[in-house]
Amino acid sequence: MTADEAPAEIESGRRIASFGRRSGRKLRPGQRELFDETLPVRSLDLDRVRGQGPKSVFATPPQQVWLEIGFGAGEHVVWQAGRNPSVGIIACEVFRNGIVTCLRELEAAALDNVRLYTEDARELLDALPDQSIDRAFILFPDPWPKIRHHKRRLISPETLDTLSRLLVDGAELRLGTDDAPYLRVMLAVACGHPDFEWLATRPADWRVRPDDWPQTRYEAKAIEAGRPPAFLRLRRRSRQAGA
Ligand SMILES: C[S@@+](CC[C@H](N)C(=O)[O-])C[C@H]1O[C@@H](n2cnc3c(N)ncnc32)[C@H](O)[C@@H]1O
């Protein structure tokens, strides 16, 4: 059995994987080159993150560090990186074909303010120091609809506790989903978390995608399939206020 064929549980070690397959169509030679040669240059070193913090992984230390977990083919991270040059974005994804597409777009746009982590994002979360992230995105995470797969869902009390630790006071957390049962989980686990404040005051605030939140590939497919997406914006509460 090759690594690509291995069940996700085995690949992910001690944790139950929150992702499905890690590879799809065989990479063409140009894609292979991006994966073998460009990815190492644009990847981050976990020990460096652990020891010196996430700003240290960028060529020019950014004013803020944003984090995207499960970037798919990278439409969102590439868009944000282009519009926010003073921000460094750490983006995580394990699906090889998506990683390659993202690398191609980063190269085409000559963007150097993105660093990729291409193993289980939860390893990166463990390595990040407290209050080191200024904004986080988890957009359309796999909904894992079968009951026996619910334990694979990325949005869980444990993940929210971790994000609470990592985000600075006032930092924004953005979550998106097109899956009604998963939305209910997000509302309970994230909007109901004591360290987070849900920023919606009216239905349009979660039904209409904000202007600075570009459409992802997954969202476009959801709309095509008649599944309306929800856009949740939350703010990390101030630690002082709770003291
Ligand atoms: C349904 S897709 C959505 C992709 C993208 N955000 C979009 O909206 O088009 C979810 C993605 O999250 C990735 N993913 C899930 N768990 C992950 C983890 N623990 N670490 C890194 N990526 C993960 C999967 O590989 C998958 O590509």
The ligand as an SDF file (V2000), in Angstrom:
LIG
                    3D

 27 29  0  0  0  0  0  0  0  0999 V2000
  -14.6390   20.6940    1.5120 C   0  0  0  0  0  0  0  0  0  0  0  0
  -13.0270   21.2050    1.2000 S   0  0  0  0  0  0  0  0  0  0  0  0
  -13.1770   22.9910    1.1070 C   0  0  0  0  0  0  0  0  0  0  0  0
  -11.9740   23.6220    0.4840 C   0  0  0  0  0  0  0  0  0  0  0  0
  -11.9880   25.1520    0.3970 C   0  0  0  0  0  0  0  0  0  0  0  0
  -11.9420   25.7600    1.7140 N   0  0  0  0  0  0  0  0  0  0  0  0
  -13.1740   25.6570   -0.3790 C   0  0  0  0  0  0  0  0  0  0  0  0
  -14.0570   26.2870    0.2470 O   0  0  0  0  0  0  0  0  0  0  0  0
  -13.2210   25.4240   -1.6060 O   0  0  0  0  0  0  0  0  0  0  0  0
  -12.2230   20.9880    2.7770 C   0  0  0  0  0  0  0  0  0  0  0  0
  -10.7160   20.9000    2.6490 C   0  0  0  0  0  0  0  0  0  0  0  0
  -10.1200   20.8720    3.9440 O   0  0  0  0  0  0  0  0  0  0  0  0
   -8.9860   20.0270    3.8920 C   0  0  0  0  0  0  0  0  0  0  0  0
   -8.6970   19.5860    5.2560 N   0  0  0  0  0  0  0  0  0  0  0  0
   -9.5380   18.9360    6.0810 C   0  0  0  0  0  0  0  0  0  0  0  0
   -8.9510   18.6830    7.2500 N   0  0  0  0  0  0  0  0  0  0  0  0
   -7.6930   19.1990    7.1800 C   0  0  0  0  0  0  0  0  0  0  0  0
   -6.6020   19.2320    8.0690 C   0  0  0  0  0  0  0  0  0  0  0  0
   -6.6830   18.6870    9.3010 N   0  0  0  0  0  0  0  0  0  0  0  0
   -5.4580   19.8140    7.6760 N   0  0  0  0  0  0  0  0  0  0  0  0
   -5.3760   20.3650    6.4250 C   0  0  0  0  0  0  0  0  0  0  0  0
   -6.3840   20.3670    5.5320 N   0  0  0  0  0  0  0  0  0  0  0  0
   -7.5340   19.7840    5.8970 C   0  0  0  0  0  0  0  0  0  0  0  0
   -9.4060   18.8990    2.9650 C   0  0  0  0  0  0  0  0  0  0  0  0
   -8.3050   18.2550    2.3860 O   0  0  0  0  0  0  0  0  0  0  0  0
  -10.2540   19.6460    1.9480 C   0  0  0  0  0  0  0  0  0  0  0  0
   -9.5080   20.0040    0.8030 O   0  0  0  0  0  0  0  0  0  0  0  0
  1  2  1  0
  2  3  1  0
  2 10  1  0
  3  4  1  0
  4  5  1  0
  5  6  1  0
  5  7  1  0
  7  8  2  0
  7  9  1  0
 10 11  1  0
 11 12  1  0
 11 26  1  0
 12 13  1  0
 13 14  1  0
 13 24  1  0
 14 15  1  0
 14 23  1  0
 15 16  2  0
 16 17  1  0
 17 18  1  0
 17 23  2  0
 18 19  1  0
 18 20  2  0
 20 21  1  0
 21 22  2  0
 22 23  1  0
 24 25  1  0
 24 26  1  0
 26 27  1  0
M  CHG  2   2   1   9  -1
M  END
$$$$
